[in-house]
């Protein structure tokens, strides 16, 4: 590591250590919220990636099997990629293979959508909660710092007054800054994950409707 890089790392480390020293107890609560936020963001990235399939490619292959009337092969194909989309379509295809009415096919897919939705949503909504909590804890730290500042002005003299005032303002500003950093991070990723979740669920609903229409139009091609 080059000397300048080492100095930069040391400065950043010292800054964070200093921030926690002067920020008071609220800084540790903000750090805990920040840690939970990062863990949840990573968990959502991994989970949503595992629950996603290329809708275009998958539907092209699956619908081709349905058009050929090979429902068993279509069900087996769904089993190779377990996601909310494939599970929903499989539920409908099982009913089709059992020669159930169209209404029961649709009900089976709708029930699967309801069952799979919590898996897709997960704990993503807590990112909004963490964002609000981080802001409020930062505000508490800010108020605590200002109270310390005013106490220093009223109870101390000379250099001690200046030192106490500086310490209180420093606590307030550090809590405000770190609370807002965590809040912005949490709220930005909350919006991002809500967008991804809505797209996944929309793909599921759209594909189930397409499959339903395809089945209705090709009932006579279904193999025994």
URVEN-V785350 format. One record per residue. N is the residue number from 1. RES is the residue in one letter. PSI is psi in degrees with one decimal (* if undefined). Layout:
n=N res=RES psi=PSI
n=N res=RES psi=PSI
This chain:
n=1 res=X psi=134.4
n=2 res=X psi=153.6
n=3 res=X psi=-42.0
n=4 res=X psi=-38.9
n=5 res=X psi=-41.5
n=6 res=X psi=-40.6
n=7 res=X psi=-40.9
n=8 res=X psi=-43.5
n=9 res=X psi=-42.8
n=10 res=X psi=-40.9
n=11 res=X psi=-43.8
n=12 res=X psi=-42.8
n=13 res=X psi=-44.5
n=14 res=X psi=-36.2
n=15 res=X psi=-44.3
n=16 res=X psi=-44.3
n=17 res=X psi=-44.4
n=18 res=X psi=-39.9
n=19 res=X psi=-39.8
n=20 res=X psi=-30.9
n=21 res=X psi=-42.4
n=22 res=X psi=-14.6
n=23 res=X psi=-14.6
n=24 res=X psi=-175.5
n=25 res=X psi=-31.5
n=26 res=X psi=-30.1
n=27 res=X psi=-36.1
n=28 res=X psi=-34.8
n=29 res=X psi=-42.4
n=30 res=X psi=-40.5
n=31 res=X psi=-39.4
n=32 res=X psi=-43.3
n=33 res=X psi=-40.3
n=34 res=X psi=-40.5
n=35 res=X psi=-45.6
n=36 res=X psi=-37.0
n=37 res=X psi=-46.1
n=38 res=X psi=-42.6
n=39 res=X psi=-44.3
n=40 res=X psi=-37.9
n=41 res=X psi=-46.0
n=42 res=X psi=-42.4
n=43 res=X psi=-41.6
n=44 res=X psi=-38.8
n=45 res=X psi=-49.1
n=46 res=X psi=-45.1
n=47 res=X psi=-47.9
n=48 res=X psi=-32.9
n=49 res=X psi=-39.1
n=50 res=X psi=-20.8
n=51 res=X psi=7.2
n=52 res=X psi=139.9
n=53 res=X psi=151.9
n=54 res=X psi=105.5
n=55 res=X psi=-42.9
n=56 res=X psi=-51.2
n=57 res=X psi=-43.7
n=58 res=X psi=-48.4
n=59 res=X psi=-36.0
n=60 res=X psi=-46.1
n=61 res=X psi=-44.2
n=62 res=X psi=-46.6
n=63 res=X psi=-29.7
n=64 res=X psi=-40.8
n=65 res=X psi=-40.0
n=66 res=X psi=-41.4
n=67 res=X psi=-31.5
n=68 res=X psi=-7.8
n=69 res=X psi=8.3
n=70 res=X psi=80.2
n=71 res=X psi=-36.8
n=72 res=X psi=-43.1
n=73 res=X psi=-37.0
n=74 res=X psi=-40.4
n=75 res=X psi=-42.5
n=76 res=X psi=-38.0
n=77 res=X psi=-37.8
n=78 res=X psi=-36.0
n=79 res=X psi=-20.8
n=80 res=X psi=-16.8
n=81 res=X psi=78.7
n=82 res=X psi=102.0
n=83 res=X psi=169.7
n=84 res=X psi=-38.4
n=85 res=X psi=-50.6
n=86 res=X psi=-36.5
n=87 res=X psi=-38.7
n=88 res=X psi=-47.3
n=89 res=X psi=-36.1
n=90 res=X psi=-41.4
n=91 res=X psi=-41.2
n=92 res=X psi=-40.1
n=93 res=X psi=-34.6
n=94 res=X psi=-42.1
n=95 res=X psi=-36.5
n=96 res=X psi=-44.8
n=97 res=X psi=-31.6
n=98 res=X psi=7.9
n=99 res=X psi=39.8
n=100 res=X psi=157.1
n=101 res=X psi=161.8
n=102 res=X psi=-36.1
n=103 res=X psi=-40.1
n=104 res=X psi=-32.2
n=105 res=X psi=-46.1
n=106 res=X psi=-40.6
n=107 res=X psi=-40.5
n=108 res=X psi=-41.5
n=109 res=X psi=-40.1
n=110 res=X psi=-40.6
n=111 res=X psi=-37.3
n=112 res=X psi=-38.0
n=113 res=X psi=-45.3
n=114 res=X psi=-35.3
n=115 res=X psi=-32.9
n=116 res=X psi=-22.5
n=117 res=X psi=-45.7
n=118 res=X psi=-32.0
n=119 res=X psi=-38.4
n=120 res=X psi=-42.7
n=121 res=X psi=-40.4
n=122 res=X psi=-137.5
n=123 res=X psi=21.8
n=124 res=X psi=-32.6
n=125 res=X psi=-22.1
n=126 res=X psi=-16.2
n=127 res=X psi=-37.8
n=128 res=X psi=-38.5
n=129 res=X psi=-45.5
n=130 res=X psi=-37.9
n=131 res=X psi=-44.2
n=132 res=X psi=-40.7
n=133 res=X psi=-42.6
n=134 res=X psi=-40.8
n=135 res=X psi=-44.1
n=136 res=X psi=-39.7
n=137 res=X psi=-39.4
n=138 res=X psi=-38.4
n=139 res=X psi=-39.8
n=140 res=X psi=-44.4
n=141 res=X psi=-37.0
n=142 res=X psi=-46.7
n=143 res=X psi=-41.6
n=144 res=X psi=-41.4
n=145 res=X psi=-40.7
n=146 res=X psi=-37.0
n=147 res=X psi=-42.0
n=148 res=X psi=-38.5
n=149 res=X psi=-47.3
n=150 res=X psi=-33.6
n=151 res=X psi=-38.2
n=152 res=X psi=-38.2
n=153 res=X psi=-39.8
n=154 res=X psi=-25.0
n=155 res=X psi=-10.1
n=156 res=X psi=169.9
n=157 res=X psi=154.0
n=158 res=X psi=-127.9
n=159 res=X psi=-34.5
n=160 res=X psi=-36.3
n=161 res=X psi=-45.5
n=162 res=X psi=-41.1
n=163 res=X psi=-44.9
n=164 res=X psi=-39.4
n=165 res=X psi=-44.5
n=166 res=X psi=-41.3
n=167 res=X psi=-42.8
n=168 res=X psi=-43.2
n=169 res=X psi=-39.5
n=170 res=X psi=-43.3
n=171 res=X psi=-45.0
n=172 res=X psi=-46.0
n=173 res=X psi=-40.2
n=174 res=X psi=-42.6
n=175 res=X psi=-41.3
n=176 res=X psi=-48.1
n=177 res=X psi=-50.8
n=178 res=X psi=-35.4
n=179 res=X psi=-41.6
n=180 res=X psi=-36.4
n=181 res=X psi=-48.2
n=182 res=X psi=-40.7
n=183 res=X psi=-45.0
n=184 res=X psi=-43.7
n=185 res=X psi=-47.8
n=186 res=X psi=-43.5
n=187 res=X psi=-37.5
n=188 res=X psi=-46.3
n=189 res=X psi=-27.4
n=190 res=X psi=-47.6
n=191 res=X psi=-41.2
n=192 res=X psi=-46.7
n=193 res=X psi=-34.4
n=194 res=X psi=-37.8
n=195 res=X psi=-45.4
n=196 res=X psi=-41.2
n=197 res=X psi=-45.3
n=198 res=X psi=-36.7
n=199 res=X psi=-42.2
n=200 res=X psi=-47.1
n=201 res=X psi=-36.3
n=202 res=X psi=-38.8
n=203 res=X psi=-39.0
n=204 res=X psi=-48.0
n=205 res=X psi=-44.5
n=206 res=X psi=-43.6
n=207 res=X psi=-37.9
n=208 res=X psi=-37.5
n=209 res=X psi=-40.6
n=210 res=X psi=-42.0
n=211 res=X psi=-41.0
n=212 res=X psi=-45.7
n=213 res=X psi=-38.7
n=214 res=X psi=-41.6
n=215 res=X psi=-44.5
n=216 res=X psi=-38.7
n=217 res=X psi=-12.5
n=218 res=X psi=31.2
n=219 res=X psi=-34.7
n=220 res=X psi=-14.3
n=221 res=X psi=-6.6
n=222 res=X psi=129.9
n=223 res=X psi=151.5
n=224 res=X psi=*
